[in-house]
Amino acid sequence: MQRRFKVILEKNDSNGYTVTIPALPGCVTQGKNKDEALERIQEAIQGYLETLEIEGLPVPDSDIDVAEVEVVYGA
């Protein structure tokens, strides 16, 4: 079964990337660069979903919606 999830890539203190998935709480990984981080999160998602299935828990059908907001601050 194929699923799509939105992921959040954040630059971390070691100039790598931390990746989280809001639709899958606790599913987090990191990588030295974006490509490595995205590769690792695919593995993490697969393991997460397999664990849900083994535990008899529901696999999320939907994902969150993401938007960017621009603000002006300061003088």
QUIURCOR-V950528 format. One record per pair of residues at least 12 apart in sequence whose C-alpha atoms are under 8 Angstrom apart, sorted by the first residue. I is the first residue (numbers start at 0). J is the second residue. Records with the same first field share a line. If there is no record, write none. Layout:
I: J, J
This chain:
3: 62
4: 20, 22, 62
5: 20, 21, 22, 62, 63
6: 18, 19, 20, 21
7: 19, 20, 21
8: 33
14: 31, 32
15: 29, 30, 31, 32, 33
16: 29, 30, 31, 32, 33, 36
17: 29, 30, 36
18: 36, 37, 40
21: 63
22: 59, 61, 62, 63
23: 47, 59
26: 43, 44, 47
27: 40, 43
28: 40, 43
